[in-house]
Amino acid sequence: MNQSKKMAAIACKALEEKKGQEVTAIDISGVSCLADYFIIANGENSNQVQAMIDNVEEEMEKAGYHLTQREGYQSARWVLLDYKDIVVHVFSKEDRRFYDLERIWRDGTFVDIKELEA
């Protein structure tokens, strides 16, 4: 399994552990040089969003992956975690619908998150 796929699998699992909703993985490696994967999820409220982010950071650190940049944690409406090879986006439900990253990145390949662990 390549490194970015492994990173995406860890992030998705960490989000699901905190009951993240609609966890989505998009392989953007063929359409952008920003990263290999975008991971997108949303939570019900700011406390859940922060718990999801905290869990992703903890699990990624345990696996030896280091965060490059984090944005939006205090407001917890759209939190971005940049791990270079993957970028994790965790939204409030309303902001996820508003920004609709899935539509913007529809040229990427949507990946079944169960397949990331294979």
C-alpha positions in Angstrom: 0.0 0.0 0.0 1.4 3.4 -0.9 2.0 6.0 1.8 -0.8 8.4 0.8 -3.3 5.6 0.6 -2.3 4.4 4.0 -2.5 8.0 5.4 -6.0 8.4 3.9 -7.1 5.1 5.5 -5.9 6.2 8.9 -7.6 9.6 8.6 -10.9 8.0 7.5 -10.9 5.5 10.3 -10.1 8.2 12.9 -13.0 10.3 11.6 -15.4 7.3 11.7 -14.3 6.5 15.3 -15.7 9.9 16.4 -18.9 9.3 14.4 -18.0 11.6 11.5 -20.7 11.8 9.0 -20.5 11.2 5.2 -16.7 10.4 5.3 -15.6 10.8 1.7 -12.2 10.1 0.1 -11.3 11.7 -3.3 -8.2 10.7 -5.2 -7.1 14.0 -6.7 -3.6 12.9 -7.7 -4.6 12.9 -11.4 -6.1 16.4 -11.4 -4.0 18.4 -9.0 -0.5 18.6 -7.5 -1.9 19.8 -4.1 -2.2 16.3 -2.6 -3.0 12.8 -3.5 -6.3 12.6 -1.5 -8.9 14.9 -0.1 -10.7 13.4 2.9 -14.0 15.2 3.7 -16.4 14.7 6.6 -18.8 16.6 8.8 -19.9 16.7 12.3 -23.1 17.7 14.1 -21.6 20.5 16.2 -18.3 22.3 17.0 -17.4 19.9 19.8 -17.8 16.9 17.6 -15.8 18.5 14.8 -13.0 19.3 17.2 -13.1 15.7 18.6 -12.8 14.4 15.1 -9.8 16.6 14.3 -8.1 15.7 17.6 -8.5 12.0 16.8 -7.1 12.3 13.3 -4.1 14.2 14.6 -3.5 11.6 17.4 -3.8 8.6 15.1 -1.7 10.2 12.3 1.0 11.1 14.9 1.0 7.5 16.2 1.5 6.3 12.7 4.5 8.7 12.3 2.8 11.2 10.0 3.3 14.9 10.9 0.9 17.7 10.4 2.1 20.5 8.1 -0.7 23.0 8.8 -4.0 23.2 10.6 -6.6 25.9 9.9 -10.0 26.7 11.4 -9.8 24.7 14.6 -11.2 27.4 17.0 -14.3 28.1 15.0 -14.7 24.4 14.0 -16.9 25.3 11.0 -14.3 24.2 8.4 -11.1 22.7 9.8 -8.3 21.8 7.4 -5.4 19.5 8.2 -2.6 19.4 5.7 -0.4 16.4 5.7 1.1 17.2 2.3 0.0 13.8 0.7 -3.5 14.1 2.0 -5.7 17.1 3.1 -8.4 16.4 5.6 -11.5 18.8 5.6 -13.9 18.5 8.5 -17.0 20.8 8.3 -20.1 21.7 10.2 -23.0 20.2 8.3 -24.2 23.6 6.9 -20.7 24.7 5.8 -20.1 21.4 4.0 -23.3 21.8 2.0 -22.3 25.5 1.2 -18.8 24.8 0.1 -19.6 21.5 -1.6 -16.0 20.3 -2.2 -17.3 17.1 -3.8 -18.7 19.2 -6.6 -15.6 21.3 -7.0 -13.3 18.2 -7.1 -15.7 16.0 -9.1 -12.9 15.4 -11.7 -11.1 13.4 -9.0 -11.8 9.7 -8.4 -14.2 9.0 -5.5 -12.8 6.1 -3.5 -14.7 3.7 -1.3 -13.1 4.2 2.1 -13.2 0.5 2.8 -10.9 0.0 -0.3 -8.3 2.3 1.3 -7.6 -0.3 3.9 -7.1 -3.1 1.4 
